[in-house]
Amino acid sequence: MSEDISTAASHANLPFGTLVIQALDRLGVEHFILSPGSRSTPLALAVGSLGAGKSTVFIDERSAAFHALGRIKATRRPVALICTSGTAGAHYYPAVIEAREAGLPLIVLTADRPPEQRYCHHGQTIDQQKLFGSYPLFHAELPVPETGSSILRAVREICRRAVEASLGIPNGPVHLNCPFREPFFPKEEEAGDPDPSLLEGLKPVVAARSTSDLPLELPERTLILAGPRPWKDPQSELDAILELSTKRGFPILTDGSNPLRYSAGDAAQVIVHHDRIVRDDALWKSLAPEAVVLWGEPPTSKLLRQRLSELDLPGFQVGSGKPGMNPFHGKIEWAGTSLEAFVGRVDGPAGSFGAIWAEEDGRMESRLAAVLDEPHPLFEGDIHRVLSQALAAGTPVCFASSLAIRDAEWFMPRSKSGLVPFSQRGANGIDGTLSLARGIAAGSGHPVCLVTGDLAFLHDSNGLLGSASDENGLLVILINNSGGGIFEHLPVAGKSADFERFFGTPQEVDFKQLSEAHGARHQRVESIDELQWAIEVWNPAGVTVIEIPVDRKISRDLHRRFIGSGFGK
Protein backbone atom coordinates (compact mmCIF):
# COMPACT_ATOMS: atom_id res chain seq x y z
CA MET A 1 0.00 0.00 0.00
CA SER A 2 1.36 3.42 -0.91
CA GLU A 3 2.17 5.89 1.86
CA ASP A 4 -0.47 8.30 0.55
CA ILE A 5 -3.22 5.68 0.75
CA SER A 6 -2.06 4.59 4.21
CA THR A 7 -2.07 8.16 5.47
CA ALA A 8 -5.52 8.80 4.00
CA ALA A 9 -6.85 5.67 5.69
CA SER A 10 -5.38 6.66 9.06
CA HIS A 11 -7.14 10.02 8.88
CA ALA A 12 -10.47 8.70 7.56
CA ASN A 13 -11.22 5.44 9.41
CA LEU A 14 -12.05 6.67 12.89
CA PRO A 15 -14.19 9.69 11.86
CA PHE A 16 -15.95 7.45 9.34
CA GLY A 17 -16.63 4.71 11.90
CA THR A 18 -17.75 7.33 14.41
CA LEU A 19 -20.22 8.78 11.93
CA VAL A 20 -21.72 5.33 11.25
CA ILE A 21 -22.09 4.44 14.93
CA GLN A 22 -23.33 7.83 16.10
CA ALA A 23 -25.82 8.00 13.25
CA LEU A 24 -27.21 4.57 14.15
CA ASP A 25 -27.33 5.55 17.81
CA ARG A 26 -29.27 8.74 17.08
CA LEU A 27 -31.58 6.88 14.70
CA GLY A 28 -32.70 4.68 17.60
CA VAL A 29 -30.43 1.62 17.71
CA GLU A 30 -30.91 0.47 21.31
CA HIS A 31 -27.67 -1.48 21.83
CA PHE A 32 -24.48 -2.57 20.07
CA ILE A 33 -23.14 -6.13 20.43
CA LEU A 34 -19.55 -6.71 19.33
CA SER A 35 -17.27 -9.69 18.88
CA PRO A 36 -13.48 -9.16 19.02
CA GLY A 37 -11.60 -8.55 15.78
CA SER A 38 -9.05 -6.25 14.19
CA ARG A 39 -10.79 -5.16 11.00
CA SER A 40 -13.76 -3.78 12.94
CA THR A 41 -11.50 -1.54 15.09
CA PRO A 42 -12.90 1.81 13.85
CA LEU A 43 -16.45 0.68 14.61
CA ALA A 44 -15.52 -0.79 18.00
CA LEU A 45 -13.72 2.36 19.13
CA ALA A 46 -16.69 4.45 18.04
CA VAL A 47 -19.06 2.24 20.05
CA GLY A 48 -16.79 2.65 23.06
CA SER A 49 -17.25 6.41 22.91
CA LEU A 50 -21.00 5.93 23.56
CA GLY A 51 -20.32 4.56 27.05
CA ALA A 52 -20.23 1.04 28.47
CA GLY A 53 -24.00 0.88 28.92
CA LYS A 54 -24.59 0.91 25.15
CA SER A 55 -22.56 -2.18 24.28
CA THR A 56 -21.88 -5.82 25.13
CA VAL A 57 -19.02 -8.06 23.98
CA PHE A 58 -19.50 -11.72 23.01
CA ILE A 59 -16.64 -13.98 21.95
CA ASP A 60 -18.92 -16.23 19.88
CA GLU A 61 -20.67 -14.47 16.99
CA ARG A 62 -23.58 -16.92 16.85
CA SER A 63 -24.26 -16.41 20.53
CA ALA A 64 -23.93 -12.64 20.07
CA ALA A 65 -26.53 -12.67 17.31
CA PHE A 66 -29.16 -14.56 19.29
CA HIS A 67 -28.47 -12.39 22.32
CA ALA A 68 -29.30 -9.45 20.06
CA LEU A 69 -32.61 -11.06 19.08
CA GLY A 70 -33.44 -11.49 22.76
CA ARG A 71 -32.81 -7.80 23.39
CA ILE A 72 -35.01 -6.87 20.43
CA LYS A 73 -37.84 -9.07 21.71
CA ALA A 74 -37.64 -7.39 25.12
CA THR A 75 -37.34 -3.78 23.91
CA ARG A 76 -39.00 -3.71 20.46
CA ARG A 77 -36.06 -1.56 19.30
CA PRO A 78 -33.27 -2.27 16.78
CA VAL A 79 -30.02 -3.80 18.02
CA ALA A 80 -26.75 -3.75 16.03
CA LEU A 81 -24.17 -6.50 15.62
CA ILE A 82 -20.52 -5.76 14.76
CA CYS A 83 -17.89 -8.29 13.74
CA THR A 84 -14.59 -8.53 11.89
CA SER A 85 -14.00 -9.74 8.33
CA GLY A 86 -13.97 -13.31 7.06
CA THR A 87 -16.13 -16.11 8.40
CA ALA A 88 -17.10 -14.17 11.54
CA GLY A 89 -20.21 -12.75 9.90
CA ALA A 90 -21.29 -16.18 8.66
CA HIS A 91 -22.00 -17.17 12.27
CA TYR A 92 -24.76 -14.55 12.28
CA TYR A 93 -26.65 -16.36 9.51
CA PRO A 94 -29.10 -18.43 11.62
CA ALA A 95 -30.08 -15.34 13.63
CA VAL A 96 -30.49 -13.27 10.45
CA ILE A 97 -32.88 -15.94 9.15
CA GLU A 98 -34.80 -15.91 12.43
CA ALA A 99 -34.95 -12.10 12.37
CA ARG A 100 -36.42 -12.14 8.86
CA GLU A 101 -38.95 -14.86 9.59
CA ALA A 102 -40.02 -13.36 12.93
CA GLY A 103 -39.91 -9.72 11.82
CA LEU A 104 -37.18 -8.45 14.19
CA PRO A 105 -35.18 -5.25 13.44
CA LEU A 106 -31.60 -6.55 13.52
CA ILE A 107 -28.80 -4.29 12.17
CA VAL A 108 -25.73 -6.27 11.02
CA LEU A 109 -22.40 -4.50 10.43
CA THR A 110 -19.63 -6.71 9.02
CA ALA A 111 -16.17 -5.20 8.71
CA ASP A 112 -14.44 -6.16 5.45
CA ARG A 113 -11.20 -5.89 3.51
CA PRO A 114 -10.92 -3.14 0.89
CA PRO A 115 -11.50 -4.04 -2.78
CA GLU A 116 -7.80 -4.46 -3.64
CA GLN A 117 -7.51 -7.32 -1.13
CA ARG A 118 -10.43 -9.35 -2.48
CA TYR A 119 -10.37 -12.23 -4.97
CA CYS A 120 -6.62 -12.75 -4.49
CA HIS A 121 -6.57 -15.16 -1.54
CA HIS A 122 -5.72 -12.44 0.95
CA GLY A 123 -5.93 -13.57 4.57
CA GLN A 124 -9.28 -13.55 6.38
CA THR A 125 -11.07 -12.42 3.23
CA ILE A 126 -14.24 -13.92 1.77
CA ASP A 127 -16.97 -12.56 -0.48
CA GLN A 128 -19.17 -10.64 1.96
CA GLN A 129 -21.38 -8.98 -0.66
CA LYS A 130 -24.93 -10.03 0.19
CA LEU A 131 -23.48 -12.53 2.64
CA PHE A 132 -26.95 -13.38 3.96
CA GLY A 133 -28.61 -13.90 0.59
CA SER A 134 -32.19 -12.70 0.29
CA TYR A 135 -32.88 -12.55 4.03
CA PRO A 136 -31.94 -8.92 4.76
CA LEU A 137 -34.60 -6.37 3.87
CA PHE A 138 -31.82 -3.99 2.88
CA HIS A 139 -28.14 -4.48 2.03
CA ALA A 140 -25.47 -1.92 1.26
CA GLU A 141 -21.72 -1.88 0.95
CA LEU A 142 -20.37 1.31 2.45
CA PRO A 143 -17.51 3.03 0.62
CA VAL A 144 -13.95 2.66 1.83
CA PRO A 145 -13.62 5.53 4.34
CA GLU A 146 -12.91 9.01 3.04
CA THR A 147 -13.14 12.38 4.73
CA GLY A 148 -15.05 14.20 2.00
CA SER A 149 -18.35 15.64 3.23
CA SER A 150 -20.31 14.31 0.25
CA ILE A 151 -19.22 10.74 1.03
CA LEU A 152 -20.03 11.14 4.71
CA ARG A 153 -23.47 12.54 3.94
CA ALA A 154 -24.14 9.60 1.66
CA VAL A 155 -23.10 7.15 4.38
CA ARG A 156 -25.31 8.92 6.92
CA GLU A 157 -28.30 8.50 4.62
CA ILE A 158 -27.49 4.83 4.02
CA CYS A 159 -27.58 4.36 7.80
CA ARG A 160 -30.93 6.12 7.94
CA ARG A 161 -32.33 3.96 5.16
CA ALA A 162 -31.08 0.81 6.90
CA VAL A 163 -32.81 1.64 10.19
CA GLU A 164 -35.99 2.67 8.38
CA ALA A 165 -35.98 -0.61 6.45
CA SER A 166 -35.51 -2.60 9.65
CA LEU A 167 -38.59 -0.91 11.15
CA GLY A 168 -40.72 -0.99 8.01
CA ILE A 169 -43.57 -3.35 7.19
CA PRO A 170 -42.46 -5.96 7.91
CA ASN A 171 -39.68 -5.37 10.44
CA GLY A 172 -36.56 -7.38 9.76
CA PRO A 173 -32.78 -7.57 9.42
CA VAL A 174 -30.53 -5.28 7.37
CA HIS A 175 -26.85 -5.65 6.47
CA LEU A 176 -24.16 -3.01 6.08
CA ASN A 177 -20.78 -4.28 4.83
CA CYS A 178 -18.01 -1.94 5.98
CA PRO A 179 -14.57 -2.14 4.29
CA PHE A 180 -11.57 -0.54 6.02
CA ARG A 181 -7.94 -0.06 4.98
CA GLU A 182 -5.08 -0.19 7.46
CA PRO A 183 -4.01 1.54 9.65
CA PHE A 184 -7.34 1.51 11.43
CA PHE A 185 -6.80 4.61 13.53
CA PRO A 186 -4.41 7.56 13.43
CA LYS A 187 -1.84 8.73 15.89
CA GLU A 188 -3.56 10.30 18.87
CA GLU A 189 -2.67 13.82 17.83
CA GLU A 190 -4.24 13.24 14.42
CA ALA A 191 -7.53 11.80 15.62
CA GLY A 192 -10.71 13.65 14.80
CA ASP A 193 -14.48 13.34 14.89
CA PRO A 194 -16.82 13.93 11.95
CA ASP A 195 -18.31 17.38 11.46
CA PRO A 196 -21.06 17.61 14.15
CA SER A 197 -23.40 19.21 11.63
CA LEU A 198 -23.59 15.87 9.80
CA LEU A 199 -25.46 14.39 12.77
CA GLU A 200 -27.75 17.30 13.53
CA GLY A 201 -31.45 16.57 13.30
CA LEU A 202 -31.15 12.77 13.37
CA LYS A 203 -34.01 11.32 15.44
CA PRO A 204 -35.03 7.79 16.40
CA VAL A 205 -36.91 6.08 13.58
CA VAL A 206 -40.48 5.15 14.47
CA ALA A 207 -41.74 1.72 13.41
CA ALA A 208 -43.97 1.97 10.36
CA ARG A 209 -47.70 1.53 10.95
CA SER A 210 -50.57 1.02 8.58
CA THR A 211 -54.24 1.53 9.37
CA SER A 212 -57.55 1.88 7.58
CA ASP A 213 -60.90 3.32 8.61
CA LEU A 214 -63.00 1.11 6.33
CA PRO A 215 -65.61 -0.94 8.24
CA LEU A 216 -65.11 -4.69 8.48
CA GLU A 217 -67.69 -7.46 8.50
CA LEU A 218 -67.00 -10.75 10.22
CA PRO A 219 -69.46 -13.66 10.62
CA GLU A 220 -70.60 -14.85 14.04
CA ARG A 221 -68.49 -18.03 13.72
CA THR A 222 -65.14 -16.25 13.64
CA LEU A 223 -62.07 -17.60 15.43
CA ILE A 224 -59.41 -15.27 16.77
CA LEU A 225 -56.01 -16.99 16.54
CA ALA A 226 -53.70 -15.52 19.18
CA GLY A 227 -50.43 -17.05 18.05
CA PRO A 228 -46.89 -16.64 19.36
CA ARG A 229 -45.80 -13.02 19.61
CA PRO A 230 -42.36 -11.90 18.40
CA TRP A 231 -41.87 -9.55 21.36
CA LYS A 232 -43.44 -8.19 24.52
CA ASP A 233 -46.81 -6.58 23.77
CA PRO A 234 -48.20 -3.45 25.39
CA GLN A 235 -51.25 -3.95 27.59
CA SER A 236 -53.28 -1.92 25.08
CA GLU A 237 -53.01 -4.74 22.52
CA LEU A 238 -54.14 -7.37 25.01
CA ASP A 239 -57.07 -5.16 26.00
CA ALA A 240 -57.99 -4.62 22.33
CA ILE A 241 -58.11 -8.31 21.44
CA LEU A 242 -60.25 -9.03 24.52
CA GLU A 243 -62.54 -6.16 23.55
CA LEU A 244 -63.05 -7.67 20.10
CA SER A 245 -63.80 -11.07 21.62
CA THR A 246 -66.29 -9.64 24.11
CA LYS A 247 -67.95 -7.31 21.59
CA ARG A 248 -68.67 -10.06 19.06
CA GLY A 249 -68.54 -13.22 21.17
CA PHE A 250 -65.54 -14.62 19.27
CA PRO A 251 -63.39 -17.31 20.95
CA ILE A 252 -59.64 -16.60 21.19
CA LEU A 253 -57.51 -19.69 20.56
CA THR A 254 -54.51 -18.66 22.65
CA ASP A 255 -51.04 -20.09 22.07
CA GLY A 256 -48.83 -21.16 24.95
CA SER A 257 -46.42 -18.36 24.06
CA ASN A 258 -49.04 -15.63 23.73
CA PRO A 259 -49.25 -13.24 26.73
CA LEU A 260 -53.04 -13.32 26.76
CA ARG A 261 -52.95 -16.83 28.24
CA TYR A 262 -51.23 -15.43 31.35
CA SER A 263 -53.33 -12.29 31.85
CA ALA A 264 -56.94 -13.33 31.20
CA GLY A 265 -57.62 -15.84 33.95
CA ASP A 266 -61.35 -15.16 34.24
CA ALA A 267 -62.03 -14.76 30.50
CA ALA A 268 -63.62 -18.09 29.54
CA GLN A 269 -63.52 -17.19 25.84
CA VAL A 270 -59.70 -17.38 26.00
CA ILE A 271 -59.28 -20.98 24.84
CA VAL A 272 -56.14 -22.95 25.76
CA HIS A 273 -56.99 -26.58 24.86
CA HIS A 274 -57.75 -26.02 21.18
CA ASP A 275 -55.08 -28.51 20.08
CA ARG A 276 -56.90 -31.26 21.96
CA ILE A 277 -60.35 -30.12 20.80
CA VAL A 278 -59.46 -30.21 17.10
CA ARG A 279 -58.26 -33.81 17.42
CA ASP A 280 -61.89 -34.88 17.86
CA ASP A 281 -63.49 -35.05 14.39
CA ALA A 282 -67.05 -34.65 15.67
CA LEU A 283 -66.13 -31.74 17.93
CA TRP A 284 -64.27 -29.96 15.15
CA LYS A 285 -67.19 -30.42 12.79
CA SER A 286 -69.50 -28.69 15.28
CA LEU A 287 -67.00 -25.93 16.13
CA ALA A 288 -65.47 -25.18 12.71
CA PRO A 289 -65.30 -21.44 11.94
CA GLU A 290 -66.41 -19.43 8.94
CA ALA A 291 -63.61 -16.83 9.25
CA VAL A 292 -60.42 -16.17 11.21
CA VAL A 293 -58.56 -13.20 12.65
CA LEU A 294 -54.82 -13.89 13.01
CA TRP A 295 -53.00 -11.87 15.68
CA GLY A 296 -49.39 -12.93 15.96
CA GLU A 297 -47.53 -15.70 14.23
CA PRO A 298 -49.41 -18.81 13.01
CA PRO A 299 -50.55 -21.20 15.76
CA THR A 300 -48.05 -23.68 17.14
CA SER A 301 -50.62 -26.48 16.80
CA LYS A 302 -49.88 -28.37 13.60
CA LEU A 303 -53.28 -30.05 13.59
CA LEU A 304 -55.11 -26.73 13.98
CA ARG A 305 -53.22 -25.39 10.97
CA GLN A 306 -54.15 -28.53 9.03
CA ARG A 307 -57.82 -28.23 9.96
CA LEU A 308 -57.92 -24.58 8.90
CA SER A 309 -56.17 -25.35 5.61
CA GLU A 310 -59.05 -27.67 4.69
CA LEU A 311 -61.61 -24.86 4.88
CA ASP A 312 -60.21 -22.09 2.63
CA LEU A 313 -61.43 -19.46 5.08
CA PRO A 314 -61.60 -15.71 4.65
CA GLY A 315 -60.16 -13.50 7.35
CA PHE A 316 -57.64 -10.89 8.41
CA GLN A 317 -54.11 -10.70 9.76
CA VAL A 318 -53.58 -7.76 12.09
CA GLY A 319 -51.04 -6.30 14.49
CA SER A 320 -47.29 -5.91 14.53
CA GLY A 321 -45.57 -8.61 12.56
CA LYS A 322 -45.09 -9.41 8.90
CA PRO A 323 -47.83 -9.72 6.28
CA GLY A 324 -48.30 -13.10 4.65
CA MET A 325 -48.36 -15.31 7.75
CA ASN A 326 -50.91 -17.64 6.18
CA PRO A 327 -49.68 -21.27 6.16
CA PHE A 328 -53.27 -22.53 5.81
CA HIS A 329 -53.64 -20.65 2.48
CA GLY A 330 -56.94 -19.05 3.35
CA LYS A 331 -58.23 -15.82 1.84
CA ILE A 332 -56.43 -13.78 4.50
CA GLU A 333 -56.10 -10.01 4.05
CA TRP A 334 -53.52 -7.79 5.73
CA ALA A 335 -55.50 -5.37 7.93
CA GLY A 336 -52.69 -3.16 9.22
CA THR A 337 -50.43 -2.93 12.22
CA SER A 338 -52.84 -1.24 14.63
CA LEU A 339 -54.89 -3.78 16.53
CA GLU A 340 -56.82 -1.03 18.30
CA ALA A 341 -57.83 0.56 14.98
CA PHE A 342 -58.85 -2.85 13.61
CA VAL A 343 -61.12 -3.55 16.57
CA GLY A 344 -62.79 -0.19 16.10
CA ARG A 345 -63.66 -1.12 12.52
CA VAL A 346 -65.40 -4.40 13.43
CA ASP A 347 -69.10 -4.03 14.11
CA GLY A 348 -72.01 -6.37 14.67
CA PRO A 349 -73.93 -8.11 17.46
CA ALA A 350 -72.42 -10.44 20.05
CA GLY A 351 -72.90 -14.14 19.33
CA SER A 352 -72.55 -17.40 21.25
CA PHE A 353 -69.65 -18.97 19.33
CA GLY A 354 -67.16 -18.13 22.09
CA ALA A 355 -69.37 -19.63 24.78
CA ILE A 356 -69.65 -22.92 22.86
CA TRP A 357 -65.87 -23.15 22.53
CA ALA A 358 -65.43 -22.18 26.20
CA GLU A 359 -67.67 -25.05 27.32
CA GLU A 360 -65.54 -27.60 25.48
CA ASP A 361 -62.34 -25.96 26.73
CA GLY A 362 -63.58 -26.37 30.31
CA ARG A 363 -64.22 -30.06 29.72
CA MET A 364 -60.70 -30.53 28.41
CA GLU A 365 -59.24 -28.74 31.44
CA SER A 366 -61.13 -31.14 33.72
CA ARG A 367 -59.83 -34.07 31.72
CA LEU A 368 -56.25 -32.84 32.01
CA ALA A 369 -56.63 -32.25 35.74
CA ALA A 370 -57.82 -35.83 36.16
CA VAL A 371 -54.77 -37.16 34.30
CA LEU A 372 -52.38 -35.04 36.37
CA ASP A 373 -54.08 -36.04 39.64
CA GLU A 374 -53.42 -39.74 39.07
CA PRO A 375 -50.13 -41.12 40.47
CA HIS A 376 -47.40 -40.95 37.82
CA PRO A 377 -43.69 -40.22 37.41
CA LEU A 378 -42.67 -36.59 37.00
CA PHE A 379 -43.05 -35.40 33.39
CA GLU A 380 -43.33 -32.19 31.38
CA GLY A 381 -47.00 -31.61 32.18
CA ASP A 382 -46.23 -31.41 35.90
CA ILE A 383 -43.25 -29.14 35.31
CA HIS A 384 -45.21 -26.58 33.30
CA ARG A 385 -48.04 -26.54 35.83
CA VAL A 386 -45.55 -25.85 38.63
CA LEU A 387 -43.99 -23.01 36.65
CA SER A 388 -47.38 -21.40 36.09
CA GLN A 389 -47.90 -21.22 39.85
CA ALA A 390 -44.41 -20.80 41.33
CA LEU A 391 -42.83 -18.08 39.19
CA ALA A 392 -43.27 -14.50 40.35
CA ALA A 393 -45.78 -12.31 38.52
CA GLY A 394 -44.26 -10.55 35.55
CA THR A 395 -41.43 -13.05 35.06
CA PRO A 396 -40.35 -13.39 31.41
CA VAL A 397 -40.50 -17.07 30.42
CA CYS A 398 -38.70 -18.26 27.31
CA PHE A 399 -39.81 -21.59 25.81
CA ALA A 400 -37.25 -23.39 23.67
CA SER A 401 -38.27 -24.75 20.29
CA SER A 402 -39.09 -28.41 19.74
CA LEU A 403 -40.95 -30.04 22.66
CA ALA A 404 -40.82 -27.24 25.28
CA ILE A 405 -42.98 -24.84 23.25
CA ARG A 406 -45.51 -27.59 22.54
CA ASP A 407 -45.70 -28.54 26.20
CA ALA A 408 -46.45 -24.89 26.97
CA GLU A 409 -49.28 -25.17 24.45
CA TRP A 410 -50.69 -28.29 26.09
CA PHE A 411 -50.10 -27.72 29.79
CA MET A 412 -49.75 -24.02 30.69
CA PRO A 413 -53.19 -22.99 32.04
CA ARG A 414 -55.11 -19.78 31.52
CA SER A 415 -54.22 -17.58 34.47
CA LYS A 416 -53.61 -14.11 35.85
CA SER A 417 -49.99 -14.90 36.64
CA GLY A 418 -48.71 -12.06 34.48
CA LEU A 419 -45.93 -14.23 33.06
CA VAL A 420 -44.44 -12.73 29.89
CA PRO A 421 -43.84 -15.52 27.34
CA PHE A 422 -41.15 -15.53 24.66
CA SER A 423 -40.28 -18.09 22.01
CA GLN A 424 -38.40 -18.42 18.75
CA ARG A 425 -41.07 -19.17 16.15
CA GLY A 426 -39.69 -17.41 13.09
CA ALA A 427 -37.80 -20.38 11.71
CA ASN A 428 -38.60 -22.61 14.73
CA GLY A 429 -34.98 -23.70 15.21
CA ILE A 430 -33.18 -24.60 18.43
CA ASP A 431 -30.28 -22.28 17.57
CA GLY A 432 -29.13 -19.84 20.23
CA THR A 433 -31.58 -20.88 22.94
CA LEU A 434 -29.49 -19.81 25.95
CA SER A 435 -28.16 -16.71 24.20
CA LEU A 436 -31.67 -15.57 23.29
CA ALA A 437 -32.84 -15.93 26.89
CA ARG A 438 -29.85 -13.96 28.19
CA GLY A 439 -30.64 -11.23 25.67
CA ILE A 440 -34.24 -11.07 26.90
CA ALA A 441 -32.97 -10.69 30.47
CA ALA A 442 -30.55 -7.92 29.48
CA GLY A 443 -33.14 -6.08 27.40
CA SER A 444 -36.01 -6.37 29.87
CA GLY A 445 -33.95 -5.66 32.98
CA HIS A 446 -35.66 -8.64 34.62
CA PRO A 447 -34.44 -12.16 35.49
CA VAL A 448 -35.71 -14.71 32.96
CA CYS A 449 -36.85 -18.33 33.21
CA LEU A 450 -35.87 -20.54 30.26
CA VAL A 451 -37.61 -23.88 29.71
CA THR A 452 -35.49 -26.12 27.50
CA GLY A 453 -34.64 -29.70 26.69
CA ASP A 454 -31.18 -31.17 26.96
CA LEU A 455 -30.33 -31.05 23.25
CA ALA A 456 -31.29 -27.39 22.81
CA PHE A 457 -29.22 -26.61 25.92
CA LEU A 458 -26.18 -28.44 24.54
CA HIS A 459 -26.60 -26.90 21.09
CA ASP A 460 -26.00 -23.44 22.57
CA SER A 461 -23.86 -24.22 25.61
CA ASN A 462 -21.45 -21.50 24.40
CA GLY A 463 -24.26 -19.13 25.31
CA LEU A 464 -23.22 -19.57 28.94
CA LEU A 465 -19.85 -17.85 28.36
CA GLY A 466 -19.66 -14.78 30.57
CA SER A 467 -23.09 -15.38 32.08
CA ALA A 468 -21.87 -15.60 35.67
CA SER A 469 -21.59 -11.81 35.79
CA ASP A 470 -25.01 -11.07 34.26
CA GLU A 471 -26.84 -8.47 36.32
CA ASN A 472 -30.24 -9.90 35.41
CA GLY A 473 -30.00 -13.62 35.87
CA LEU A 474 -31.33 -16.70 34.15
CA LEU A 475 -33.19 -19.65 35.65
CA VAL A 476 -32.82 -22.64 33.31
CA ILE A 477 -35.44 -25.37 33.70
CA LEU A 478 -33.49 -28.15 32.00
CA ILE A 479 -35.75 -31.08 31.13
CA ASN A 480 -33.27 -33.88 30.59
CA ASN A 481 -34.90 -36.73 28.70
CA SER A 482 -31.53 -37.90 27.38
CA GLY A 483 -32.07 -36.96 23.77
CA GLY A 484 -34.69 -35.77 21.35
CA GLY A 485 -37.95 -36.26 23.20
CA ILE A 486 -40.05 -34.74 20.44
CA PHE A 487 -39.24 -37.64 18.11
CA GLU A 488 -41.03 -40.05 20.45
CA HIS A 489 -44.26 -38.34 19.31
CA LEU A 490 -43.60 -38.64 15.57
CA PRO A 491 -44.47 -41.52 13.21
CA VAL A 492 -40.83 -42.65 12.96
CA ALA A 493 -40.81 -43.66 16.64
CA GLY A 494 -40.66 -47.43 17.00
CA LYS A 495 -40.54 -48.02 13.25
CA SER A 496 -36.80 -47.98 12.69
CA ALA A 497 -34.00 -50.05 14.16
CA ASP A 498 -31.90 -46.90 13.98
CA PHE A 499 -34.40 -44.70 15.84
CA GLU A 500 -32.17 -44.08 18.85
CA ARG A 501 -29.08 -43.48 16.74
CA PHE A 502 -30.63 -41.07 14.21
CA PHE A 503 -33.48 -39.46 16.17
CA GLY A 504 -33.36 -40.22 19.88
CA THR A 505 -29.64 -39.27 19.97
CA PRO A 506 -29.14 -40.13 23.65
CA GLN A 507 -26.36 -38.29 25.46
CA GLU A 508 -24.72 -38.69 28.85
CA VAL A 509 -23.37 -35.21 29.50
CA ASP A 510 -22.72 -34.27 33.11
CA PHE A 511 -24.75 -31.05 33.23
CA LYS A 512 -23.50 -30.23 36.72
CA GLN A 513 -19.90 -30.11 35.51
CA LEU A 514 -20.85 -28.26 32.33
CA SER A 515 -22.84 -25.65 34.25
CA GLU A 516 -20.26 -25.10 36.95
CA ALA A 517 -17.49 -24.77 34.35
CA HIS A 518 -19.29 -21.60 33.21
CA GLY A 519 -19.84 -20.33 36.76
CA ALA A 520 -23.51 -21.38 36.82
CA ARG A 521 -25.18 -22.95 39.83
CA HIS A 522 -26.67 -26.42 39.29
CA GLN A 523 -29.34 -28.40 41.10
CA ARG A 524 -30.99 -31.70 40.19
CA VAL A 525 -34.60 -32.27 41.30
CA GLU A 526 -36.81 -35.33 40.90
CA SER A 527 -40.20 -34.35 42.35
CA ILE A 528 -42.79 -31.59 42.19
CA ASP A 529 -42.03 -30.54 45.77
CA GLU A 530 -38.31 -30.30 45.07
CA LEU A 531 -38.98 -28.23 41.95
CA GLN A 532 -41.28 -25.83 43.80
CA TRP A 533 -38.70 -25.37 46.55
CA ALA A 534 -35.86 -24.82 44.07
CA ILE A 535 -37.84 -22.06 42.35
CA GLU A 536 -38.75 -20.45 45.67
CA VAL A 537 -35.09 -20.15 46.75
CA TRP A 538 -33.78 -19.18 43.29
CA ASN A 539 -31.14 -16.46 43.50
CA PRO A 540 -31.84 -14.25 40.44
CA ALA A 541 -28.21 -13.36 39.74
CA GLY A 542 -26.02 -15.14 37.23
CA VAL A 543 -27.33 -18.48 35.96
CA THR A 544 -29.05 -21.25 37.88
CA VAL A 545 -29.67 -24.59 36.15
CA ILE A 546 -32.38 -26.82 37.61
CA GLU A 547 -32.01 -30.21 35.94
CA ILE A 548 -35.08 -32.46 35.91
CA PRO A 549 -34.63 -36.02 34.61
CA VAL A 550 -37.59 -37.32 32.59
CA ASP A 551 -37.95 -40.75 31.02
CA ARG A 552 -38.75 -40.25 27.32
CA LYS A 553 -40.91 -43.35 26.92
CA ILE A 554 -42.95 -42.75 30.07
CA SER A 555 -43.38 -39.10 29.12
CA ARG A 556 -44.68 -40.10 25.68
CA ASP A 557 -47.28 -42.39 27.23
CA LEU A 558 -48.44 -39.72 29.68
CA HIS A 559 -48.78 -37.20 26.86
CA ARG A 560 -50.92 -39.65 24.93
CA ARG A 561 -53.31 -40.13 27.83
CA PHE A 562 -54.42 -36.52 27.47
CA ILE A 563 -53.48 -35.47 23.95
CA GLY A 564 -53.56 -38.61 21.86
CA SER A 565 -50.79 -40.07 19.73
CA GLY A 566 -48.79 -37.98 17.31
CA PHE A 567 -48.71 -34.26 16.69
CA GLY A 568 -50.83 -34.57 13.58
CA LYS A 569 -53.55 -36.81 15.02
BELURNOR-V761010 format. One record per backbone hydrogen bond with DSSP energy under -1.0 kcal/mol. NH is the residue of the N-H (numbers start at 1). CO is the residue of the C=O. If there is no record, write none. Layout:
nh,co
NH,CO
NH,CO
This chain:
nh,co
6,2
7,3
8,4
9,5
10,6
11,7
12,8
13,9
16,12
17,13
18,14
19,15
20,16
21,17
22,18
23,19
24,20
25,21
26,22
27,23
28,25
29,24
30,78
32,54
33,80
34,56
35,82
41,38
44,40
45,41
46,42
47,43
48,44
49,45
50,47
51,48
54,51
55,52
56,32
58,34
64,60
65,61
66,62
67,63
68,64
69,65
70,66
71,67
72,68
73,69
74,70
75,71
76,72
79,105
80,31
81,107
82,33
83,109
91,88
92,89
93,90
96,92
97,93
98,94
99,95
100,96
101,97
102,98
103,99
104,99
106,104
107,79
108,174
109,81
110,176
111,83
112,178
117,114
118,115
131,128
133,130
135,132
137,173
140,175
142,177
152,148
153,149
154,150
155,151
156,152
157,153
158,154
159,155
160,156
161,157
162,158
163,159
164,160
165,161
166,162
167,163
168,165
172,166
174,106
175,138
176,108
177,140
178,110
180,112
190,187
191,188
198,195
199,196
202,199
205,27
208,167
216,345
222,220
223,291
224,251
225,293
226,253
227,225
227,295
229,257
232,73
237,234
238,234
239,235
240,236
241,237
242,238
243,239
244,240
245,241
246,242
247,243
248,244
249,245
252,269
253,224
254,271
255,226
258,255
261,258
262,259
263,260
264,260
267,264
268,266
270,267
271,252
271,269
277,273
278,274
280,277
284,280
285,281
286,282
287,283
288,284
290,221
291,221
292,314
293,223
294,316
295,225
297,228
305,301
306,302
307,303
308,304
309,305
311,308
315,331
316,292
317,333
318,294
319,336
326,324
329,326
331,313
332,330
333,315
335,317
337,210
338,210
342,338
343,339
344,340
345,342
347,216
351,248
354,249
356,352
357,353
358,354
359,355
360,356
361,357
362,358
363,359
364,360
365,361
366,362
367,363
368,364
369,365
370,366
371,367
372,368
373,369
383,379
384,380
385,381
386,382
387,383
388,384
390,386
391,387
395,392
397,420
398,449
399,422
400,451
405,400
407,403
408,404
409,405
410,406
411,407
412,408
415,261
418,262
420,395
422,397
436,432
437,433
438,434
439,435
440,436
441,437
442,438
443,439
444,440
445,441
448,473
449,396
450,475
451,398
452,477
454,479
457,453
458,454
459,455
461,458
463,460
464,461
465,462
467,464
470,467
473,540
474,542
475,448
476,544
477,450
478,476
478,546
479,452
480,478
480,548
481,479
484,504
485,483
487,484
488,485
489,486
490,487
493,490
495,492
499,496
502,498
503,499
504,499
505,500
511,509
514,510
515,511
516,512
517,513
518,515
519,516
520,515
521,543
523,545
525,547
531,527
532,528
533,529
534,530
535,531
536,532
537,533
538,535
541,539
542,470
544,474
545,521
546,476
547,523
548,478
550,480
555,551
556,552
557,553
558,554
559,555
560,556
561,557
563,559
